[in-house]
Amino acid sequence: MERSILHCDLNNFFASVECRDHPELNGHPVAVCGSVEDRHGIVLAKNELAKGFGVKTAEPVWQAQRKCPDLLIVPPHFDRYMYFSDVVSQIYLSYTNQVESFGIDECWLDVTGSMRLFGSGADIAEQIRARIKSEQGLTASVGVSFNKIFAKLGSDMKKPDATTIITQENFKQKVWPLPAAVLLGVGGATVKHLNSMGIHTVGELAQTDPKYLTATFGKAGQSLWMNANGLDTSEVKPIDIDIPPKSIGNSITCAQDLYSIDEVWPVLLYLAEKISCRMRECGVIASGIQMSVKDNRLHTYQHQRQLSSPSRLTMDLACAARQMFIQSYDWKCPVRALGISGFSLLPESGTKQASFFHNIVQDEKIELLESRVESLRGKYGKSAVKRAVFIEKQSFLGSHGKETENKAKK
């Protein structure tokens, strides 16, 4: 039986929630923006009117205001966004338990087993859109297809408030003429590489020898070819399945620019301590570490490496990040933000290869110490136990520093 997969995308989600909560914003170009004072002055979301002026997500506020002088700037209210995300998820769950989140405003639904009750996939898409609008005052675009890749593509093709159907019979006519960049997972670097190979459209990608793509991109090349040909068979995970994370990270935008490794080191140590704690909560250890650096021109650089031995100890993670920073950053500009992620996560109970350069007994003592420190902080507050370097140098966070965390499950 052919699957019926939906991808539901809440239109201009943050901006739509703000306009719903504040009707006086309706009829005006609106952008939800981070705080300029807290050094997060970028556009997080915009409504259709602002989009018409060329306002783009992630661009600086000043640039958006130059494009649209009458742009109304509103601060984000993440508690409201989470509320509506949860409420809309309940609508999805009234049709199927196979609901897989792809962010706060996007979900895949497998409604194959629900069609006898509610009608075809297209019928269910229309019902869902109507309910979201009538019950919550928001709009959604829905893609309906026989796999996740094309369902996601369908939800992007018509916005706002529309349903797009891509079938096995029409996907070559609808999808193949489109640029290869429309496929999920095809980023800027991949597009450039494909273009250099003379591949510009999804159809050209689909008709390329998969062996050639595999030789060029590795396993990802085979996936590219399969996705372009509508051969994606990945399942929509039931909402009650807890997918283990593939990476755990934290990042921070500093209250002041950093000008030396002496100022960078406490930040790296702080972030390493954060992700070490979160790995312990998830029962995993990291085989590799990734570091991201954003300079004060908002240019971002990323570097990663495998650890000599899988670890979640704070100093192991911080020292690896410090070494990468020293080797890679040229200090042409001061540092604005830093991030660390542990990847290639392994279960803590799994067997790992011991290293001649690690004192296992000492590592076990440090693991116990860090666990006890976290317990004390949980009981008496985060400031109950501090590293001396954080007492001496707290200016990297100050009153305006902004911290984010991520847990990648895709």
Secondary structure, DSSP 4 states (H G I P E B T S, - for coil): ----EEEEEETTHHHHHHHHH-GGGTTS-EEEE--TTTT--BEEEE-HHHHHTT--TTSBHHHHHHH-TTPEEE---HHHHHHHHHHHHHHHHTT-S-EEESSTTEEEEE-GGGHHHH--HHHHHHHHHHHHHHHHS--EEEEEESSHHHHHHHHHHS-SS-EEE--TTTHHHHTTTSBGGGSTT--HHHHHHHHHTT--BHHHHHTS-HHHHHHHHTHHHHHHHHHHTT---PPPPPTT--PPPSEEEEEEEEEEEE-SHHHHHHHHHHHHHHHHHHHHHHTEEEEEEEEEEEETT--EEEEEEEEEEEE--HHHHHHHHHHHHHHH---SS-EEEEEEEEEEEEETTS-----TTS-HHHHHHHHHHHHHHHHHHHHH-TTSS--HHHHH--TTTTTT-EEEEEEE--
